[in-house]
Amino acid sequence: MLHLLKLEIKKVRDYNPFRVMAILYILLLPASLLVTKGFPKEVIDAVGAQGFYTFPNVWRFLGYVGNWLGFFFLGFMGVLSMTSEFGNKTLRQNIITGLTRKEFLQAKVVFIAAVSLVATAFYFLITLLIGIIHADPFYFDVFTQNLSYVPRYFLMSFGYMSLGLLFGTLVRRTGFAIFIFLAFGVFIENIFRGLHLYYTEHRSCLFYPINAMEDLTPVPFPDIANDMIRNMDFKPFLTPTEATITTIIYTGLFLFATYQLMMKKDL
């Protein structure tokens, strides 16, 4: 596995689009939360006494920001990881030089798992740093609240990158694959969800892949809004358990579909 990971790192190390995505993710994750310092006092007060930057709220707010960044940048990395193979003809070359198609896909899975792990570690460290700086005083029991966001963040990152692998394998051309990935996440799934809700009026419309990944680290409502949501007959979000199980199932399906495409002889 380590050998396969090293091969993938060599491929993307000097690949400028991938490096740009990684740098933007690293810069924007902490910067996007610090922008909230410019929010009006009314908005900050609505969040609650704990604010944006202290535990346990900082896990939620930075997790939500990271979810959006994960879709765009980590998802795009998943697409680029595969389309670059087709564009540079390295996929066929890898197979000719002794790498089986199964091993090739294993290398991709190990690579996106490693990237997801690094992204999650970065999220954890930035959240920890911001939370400790603004903690006055620091309480360990408050720090551990919402700590479940960390494994859910990893699953979210891995899910987006797995979907990116699938679209990269299916479409093959980088620009078109990124466009389809973006259109699916922003428009197409929402259209299907809207039609689903219109005709069924049932919360099963929440169990779509992008929505499930979004609900792993959902929009952090103030306490008053959370109380209103709890009293609603139709819950607008999946529970953490529902989102976790749904994302695991979809991620498995994405990787299985990618594997089936990889086994085709015309690659």
N, C-alpha and C positions, 0 to 999 in steps of 0.2 A: 504493500500500500504506500509506503514511504517513497519507493522508487517511482510509482505512478504519480504521486503528488509532485515530486521534483520535476518530472517531465512537464507537467502542466504549468508549473511556476516558470520554467524556462520559456515556455511558449508566450506567456502574457507579460513577462518581465519588461520587455522592450516594445510592447504593443501599446501605442500611445492612447487610442480610445479607451482601453481598459484602465490605464493609469489615470486618465482624466476623471473617469467615473469614480475611482477609488479616492482620489484627492478631494473631489467635490463632496463625497460622502463624509470624509474625515473633517472637512472644514465646516460643512453646513450643519452637522448634527449638534455640536455645542453652540454654534452661532445662532441658529434658529430659535433656540430657547432663550438666549440672552436678549433677543429682540423684544421679548415680552416686557422688559424693563421700561419700554416706552409706551406701554399700554396705559389708557386712562385709569385713574384711581378707582372708578366705578367698576371696571372690569376686574381689577386686582382684588377689590373687596368681595366681589361675587364668588371668587375662587374659594374664599374661606381664610381663616386666620393663619393657616399654614403656608399660604402663598404658593407661588410656582416653584420655588427653588429649594424648599426644605423637605425633608422626609416626612410622610411617605409620598407626598404629591409629586415630587420630582421624578419618581419612577414612572408615574402615569403620564406626565406631560412630555418627558423626553422619549418615552416609549411610543407615544402617539406621533411625535415628530419623526422618530426613527422609522415608523411604519410607512409614512409617505416617502421618505428618502429611500427606504428599502425597496419599495415598489419601483421607483424610478431608477436608482443607481445600481442596487444589487440585482434587480430583475434584468436590467440592461446588460450587466456583466454576464449573467447567465446566457443571454442571447449571444453576446459577443464571443463568449467562450466557444460556442459551437459554430457560429457563422464564419468566424475567422479560419476554422479548419477547412471549410468548403472554399472560401475565397483564396486561401494560400495553398490549397491542394495538399495540406499536411495530413488529412485524415487517411487518404489512400496510401500516402507514403508511410505512415505509421503502421498500417496493416501489412504493406509489402515488406517492411523491415522486421516483421515478426510479432507485432502486437495484434492480438485477436480483437474482433469487434466488441466482445464482452469486456475484455480488459480495457479497451479504449473508453467504453462507457463507465466502467468502474473508476477510471482515472478522473473522469468528469465529475462523478458523484463525490469522490473523495475531495476533489478540488473545491466544489461548491460548499461542501460541508466545512472545509477548512476556512473558506472565506466567511461563511456564516458564523463560525466560531469566533473568528477575529473581530467581525462586526459586533457580535454580542459582547465580547470582552471590552471592546472600545466603549460601547454603550454603558456597560457596568462601571468602568473606570471614570468616565465623564460624569455619570450620574452620582457616583460616590464622591467625586471631587466637589461638584457643585453643592451637593447636599451637606457635606461636612463644612464647607466654607460658610454656608448660610445657617448652619445649626447652632443655636444658642439657647441652651446647651445641647450637647449631643446625647441622645438616648438610644440605646441599642435596640430596645423593643420597638421604637418608632422606625428605626432604620430597617428592620426586618419586615415591616408591613409593606405589602406590594412587592416583596422580593420575588414572588412568583412570576413577575414580569420578565425576569432574566431568561428562564428556559423558554417561555412563550416567545420572547424576542428572537431567540435562536430558531425556533420552529417557523416563525414568520419569515425570517431571512432565507432559510432553506427552502421554504415553500415558493417564495417569489423566484428564487434562482432556479428551482426545478421547473417551474412554468416557463422561465426564460430558455432553459435548455430545450424544452419541447418545441417552442416556437422557432428557435434557431435551427433545430433539426428538420422541422416541417417546412419552413420557408426557405432557409439556406442563405438568402441574400440579406446582408446586414441591415440596410436601410428599411427594406420592406418588412423584415422580421420585427424590428423595433417598432415600426408603425403599427403592425398588427397587434403586437404585445400591448402597446399603449392604448390602442382603440378597444381592445378586449377589456382591459382593466378599467378604463374610464367611461366607455360608452356601451359596448355590446352587452356586457353582463348586466349593467343597470337597466338596459331596455328589456332583457329577458326577465329580470327580477320584477320590474314594473308590470309587465304583462302577467307574470305569475301571480302577483299580489292582486291585480285587477280581477282576474278570473277565479281565483281561489279564496282570496281574503284570509289566507292562512299564513302563519309564520314560517312555513316551510320555504317561503321565498328568501329566507335569510341564509339557507344552507347552500350558497353558491361559493365557488372557490375564493375569489377575491374578497368577498364580504366576510367569509370565515377568517381569512388571514388578517383583515382589518380589525375584526372583533377580538383578536388575540391581544392587541393593545389598543382598545377603542378610544374614542374621543373622551377626554376627561371632563365630565360635567361637574359643576359645583354641587355641593351636597343637596341644595334645595331642588335641583333638577333631578338628581338621583332619586330623591324621595318621590317625585312625581312619576318617574319611570317605573318605580317599583309598584305603584298603585294602578298602573295601566293594565288593561286586559290583554293588550297585544304588546308584548315586550319587543322593542325595536332593535335589540342586540342579542346575539348569542351569549350564553353564559361562557365563562372561561373553559369549562369542561367540554361544552358543545363545540366551541371554536377549535379547541385542541384536537378533539377526535376527528372533526370534519376536515381540518387541515392535514392531519396525518393521512387520512384516506385519500384525499385529493393528491397529495404529494406522491403517494405510492402509485396512483394512477398516472400521474405525469411521467414518472420515471419508467413505469411499465410501457407506456405509449412510446416514449423515447427509445426504449430498448427494442420494441417491435419495428420502429422505423429504421433503427440501426442495422437490423438483421436483413433488411431488404438488399438485394444484390446490386441495385443501381447506384448505391452510394459510392 
